[in-house]
Amino acid sequence: MRVLIDTNVVLDFLLERELFVESAARLFRQISPNELNTI
């Protein structure tokens, strides 16, 4: 599956925004083992 990751999701992860960091981290964990293709 291909996904487009919005800049805000990247910022949520990098800045560890309290309400969103877990969701963003879960997304990045899925990208790591090649479950998702990013564009």
N, CA, C and O atoms as a GROMACS GRO file, in nm:
protein
  156
    1MET      N    1   0.084  -0.117   0.000
    1MET     CA    2   0.000   0.000   0.000
    1MET      C    3   0.089   0.124   0.000
    1MET      O    4   0.189   0.131   0.072
    2ARG      N    5   0.052   0.220  -0.079
    2ARG     CA    6   0.124   0.348  -0.083
    2ARG      C    7   0.050   0.450   0.001
    2ARG      O    8  -0.073   0.460  -0.003
    3VAL      N    9   0.126   0.526   0.077
    3VAL     CA   10   0.066   0.632   0.158
    3VAL      C   11   0.147   0.760   0.143
    3VAL      O   12   0.268   0.757   0.120
    4LEU      N   13   0.078   0.870   0.156
    4LEU     CA   14   0.142   1.001   0.158
    4LEU      C   15   0.135   1.050   0.302
    4LEU      O   16   0.027   1.061   0.359
    5ILE      N   17   0.250   1.079   0.360
    5ILE     CA   18   0.254   1.122   0.499
    5ILE      C   19   0.260   1.274   0.503
    5ILE      O   20   0.352   1.336   0.449
    6ASP      N   21   0.161   1.333   0.568
    6ASP     CA   22   0.153   1.477   0.581
    6ASP      C   23   0.267   1.528   0.671
    6ASP      O   24   0.311   1.459   0.762
    7THR      N   25   0.312   1.648   0.643
    7THR     CA   26   0.419   1.709   0.720
    7THR      C   27   0.385   1.715   0.869
    7THR      O   28   0.473   1.698   0.953
    8ASN      N   29   0.260   1.738   0.900
    8ASN     CA   30   0.219   1.746   1.041
    8ASN      C   31   0.240   1.614   1.115
    8ASN      O   32   0.270   1.614   1.234
    9VAL      N   33   0.225   1.503   1.046
    9VAL     CA   34   0.248   1.373   1.109
    9VAL      C   35   0.396   1.357   1.142
    9VAL      O   36   0.431   1.307   1.249
   10VAL      N   37   0.481   1.400   1.051
   10VAL     CA   38   0.626   1.395   1.076
   10VAL      C   39   0.660   1.483   1.195
   10VAL      O   40   0.738   1.444   1.282
   11LEU      N   41   0.604   1.602   1.200
   11LEU     CA   42   0.629   1.693   1.312
   11LEU      C   43   0.575   1.637   1.443
   11LEU      O   44   0.639   1.651   1.547
   12ASP      N   45   0.459   1.573   1.439
   12ASP     CA   46   0.406   1.509   1.560
   12ASP      C   47   0.505   1.410   1.616
   12ASP      O   48   0.527   1.404   1.737
   13PHE      N   49   0.566   1.333   1.528
   13PHE     CA   50   0.663   1.232   1.570
   13PHE      C   51   0.792   1.296   1.621
   13PHE      O   52   0.840   1.261   1.729
   14LEU      N   53   0.847   1.388   1.544
   14LEU     CA   54   0.975   1.448   1.581
   14LEU      C   55   0.967   1.536   1.705
   14LEU      O   56   1.060   1.538   1.787
   15LEU      N   57   0.856   1.607   1.720
   15LEU     CA   58   0.840   1.698   1.834
   15LEU      C   59   0.770   1.631   1.952
   15LEU      O   60   0.748   1.693   2.056
   16GLU      N   61   0.734   1.504   1.933
   16GLU     CA   62   0.667   1.425   2.036
   16GLU      C   63   0.545   1.497   2.092
   16GLU      O   64   0.529   1.510   2.213
   17ARG      N   65   0.459   1.542   2.002
   17ARG     CA   66   0.336   1.610   2.043
   17ARG      C   67   0.247   1.510   2.116
   17ARG      O   68   0.213   1.404   2.063
   18GLU      N   69   0.211   1.546   2.236
   18GLU     CA   70   0.148   1.454   2.330
   18GLU      C   71   0.027   1.378   2.275
   18GLU      O   72   0.015   1.257   2.295
   19LEU      N   73  -0.062   1.446   2.208
   19LEU     CA   74  -0.184   1.381   2.162
   19LEU      C   75  -0.164   1.292   2.041
   19LEU      O   76  -0.248   1.207   2.011
   20PHE      N   77  -0.054   1.310   1.969
   20PHE     CA   78  -0.040   1.244   1.840
   20PHE      C   79   0.084   1.156   1.825
   20PHE      O   80   0.097   1.084   1.726
   21VAL      N   81   0.175   1.161   1.920
   21VAL     CA   82   0.303   1.092   1.902
   21VAL      C   83   0.286   0.940   1.889
   21VAL      O   84   0.357   0.877   1.811
   22GLU      N   85   0.193   0.882   1.964
   22GLU     CA   86   0.175   0.736   1.956
   22GLU      C   87   0.125   0.693   1.818
   22GLU      O   88   0.172   0.593   1.764
   23SER      N   89   0.032   0.765   1.764
   23SER     CA   90  -0.020   0.732   1.631
   23SER      C   91   0.087   0.749   1.524
   23SER      O   92   0.100   0.666   1.435
   24ALA      N   93   0.162   0.856   1.534
   24ALA     CA   94   0.270   0.880   1.438
   24ALA      C   95   0.377   0.773   1.450
   24ALA      O   96   0.427   0.724   1.349
   25ALA      N   97   0.413   0.736   1.572
   25ALA     CA   98   0.514   0.633   1.593
   25ALA      C   99   0.469   0.499   1.536
   25ALA      O  100   0.548   0.426   1.477
   26ARG      N  101   0.342   0.468   1.553
   26ARG     CA  102   0.288   0.342   1.498
   26ARG      C  103   0.298   0.341   1.346
   26ARG      O  104   0.331   0.238   1.286
   27LEU      N  105   0.270   0.455   1.284
   27LEU     CA  106   0.282   0.466   1.139
   27LEU      C  107   0.426   0.444   1.095
   27LEU      O  108   0.451   0.371   0.999
   28PHE      N  109   0.520   0.508   1.163
   28PHE     CA  110   0.660   0.493   1.125
   28PHE      C  111   0.712   0.352   1.150
   28PHE      O  112   0.801   0.305   1.079
   29ARG      N  113   0.659   0.284   1.250
   29ARG     CA  114   0.698   0.144   1.272
   29ARG      C  115   0.651   0.056   1.157
   29ARG      O  116   0.720  -0.040   1.121
   30GLN      N  117   0.538   0.087   1.099
   30GLN     CA  118   0.488   0.010   0.985
   30GLN      C  119   0.570   0.036   0.860
   30GLN      O  120   0.583  -0.053   0.776
   31ILE      N  121   0.624   0.154   0.846
   31ILE     CA  122   0.706   0.187   0.731
   31ILE      C  123   0.838   0.111   0.738
   31ILE      O  124   0.888   0.064   0.635
   32SER      N  125   0.895   0.099   0.855
   32SER     CA  126   1.026   0.036   0.871
   32SER      C  127   1.034  -0.104   0.812
   32SER      O  128   1.127  -0.130   0.736
   33PRO      N  129   0.943  -0.194   0.843
   33PRO     CA  130   0.954  -0.329   0.787
   33PRO      C  131   0.893  -0.342   0.646
   33PRO      O  132   0.856  -0.451   0.604
   34ASN      N  133   0.882  -0.231   0.577
   34ASN     CA  134   0.831  -0.229   0.439
   34ASN      C  135   0.686  -0.274   0.427
   34ASN      O  136   0.648  -0.329   0.324
   35GLU      N  137   0.607  -0.252   0.530
   35GLU     CA  138   0.464  -0.281   0.519
   35GLU      C  139   0.395  -0.175   0.435
   35GLU      O  140   0.294  -0.202   0.370
   36LEU      N  141   0.450  -0.053   0.436
   36LEU     CA  142   0.392   0.056   0.360
   36LEU      C  143   0.499   0.117   0.271
   36LEU      O  144   0.615   0.125   0.310
   37ASN      N  145   0.459   0.160   0.153
   37ASN     CA  146   0.548   0.235   0.065
   37ASN      C  147   0.511   0.381   0.074
   37ASN      O  148   0.394   0.417   0.056
   38THR      N  149   0.607   0.465   0.104
   38THR     CA  150   0.578   0.607   0.115
   38THR      C  151   0.612   0.677  -0.015
   38THR      O  152   0.700   0.636  -0.090
   39ILE      N  153   0.539   0.785  -0.041
   39ILE     CA  154   0.566   0.866  -0.160
   39ILE      C  155   0.590   1.009  -0.118
   39ILE      O  156   0.615   1.095  -0.202
   0.00000   0.00000   0.00000
